[in-house]
Amino acid sequence: QGSKQTEGADVVESPREAGTQDEALLALEAEVRSREEEGTLATRHGAHLLLSIGAARGQIGDLEGALEAFDRAKSCYIAAGFLETEEGVALLCNMGYTHVQNSNPQTALQFYREAEGI
């Protein structure tokens, strides 16, 4: 079993859990590629896929990958006319939180203010 240090506590991650998470992320990314090829990514459901990828990448510490996926999800929500919904607000807050984690508080504030304006 592998372990990683998190704020003074050992967190044990079994190889099975890590493999399952990697497989899920690969499956989501394959679905995004398929929707890109079909021209159906810029939809509400495409945004959901990208939001899930962003959340998964954030959980494994890939903050840049998370922000990239969130940015693409935002573009999909805009294209589908869903940014100014509760889902859009949740996305913007996730983007803000990820920027906080990535030591970019000023950028985070911009996303929180954008969410507040909806």
N, C-alpha and C positions, 0 to 999 in steps of 0.2 A: 504494500500500500504506500502511496505517496502522501506526503504532507506538505503543507505550506504554512508559513507564518502569517497570521493575520492579527494585528493589533495585540500582540503579546500572547495569543493563544494558538495552539496547534490545531489546524483544521485538517482532518484526514479525508482524502478524496480517493475513493477506490478506483482502480483502473477501469472497472466496468462503468462507473458513473461518468468518468471522463470520456470514455469511448462513446457512450450513448449520447452525450452532449455534442461531441464532435460530429457524430453521424446525423444528429438532428439539424445541426447548423449546415452541414453539407447538403442535406435534403432541401432545406429552405432555400439555400443559394441556387440549387439546381432548378427549383420551381421559379425563382426570379429570372434565371436565364431563359427558361422556357417561355415565360410570359413576355420577356423582352423580344424573343424571336417571333412570337405571335402578335406582338404589338398591343398586348393587353396589360402591361405593367402599370400604366398611368391611370389606375383605377383605385377605388377605395380598398378593394381586396389586395391589390398590389402593394398599397401603402401598409396594410396590415402585415404582409409578409416581411417587408423591409423593417417595420417597427419591431417585429419579433427577432429579426437578425440583429438589429441594433441592441436590443435588450440582452440577447445571448452574448454578443461580443462584449458588452459592458460587464457582464457577469464574469467573463474570463479575463478581464483586465485589458482588453483591446479597445481602449477608449477612442482612438482615432478611427478604428473600424466601426465602432458604434456610431460615432458622429457622422461618418460617411453614409451609413445606412439610414440614419435619422434624416439627414439632409435629402436623400433620395425619396424617403417616405413623405417628407414635406412637399416636395415637388409633385408627387403623385396626388396628395390631398388637394393641392392647389388646382391641378389639372382636372380632378374629378369634382371640384367644388365643395370639398368637405373640410377644408382647413378651419373654417369658422364654425366648428361644432365642438362638442365635448371631446371627441376623439382628437381633433386638432389641438385643443388646449392641452390634453394629456401628452401629445407628442412634443409640443413646445416646452412643457415642463420637464419632460425626459431629456430634451436637448439641453436645457438649462442645468439640470442636475449633473449631466455628464460633463459639461464644461466646468462645473464646480469641482468635480472629481479630478479633472484634468488641469486644475490650477488656473482657470481662466474666469475669475469671478465677474469681470466686466462684461464679457461675452454672455455669461450666464444671465446676468441682469437684463440684457437685451431680449433674450428669449422669454424670461419671466414677464417682462413688460409687454411683449407682443401677445403673450397668452392672456394677460390681464385685460388687454384691449378688445378681446373677443367676447 
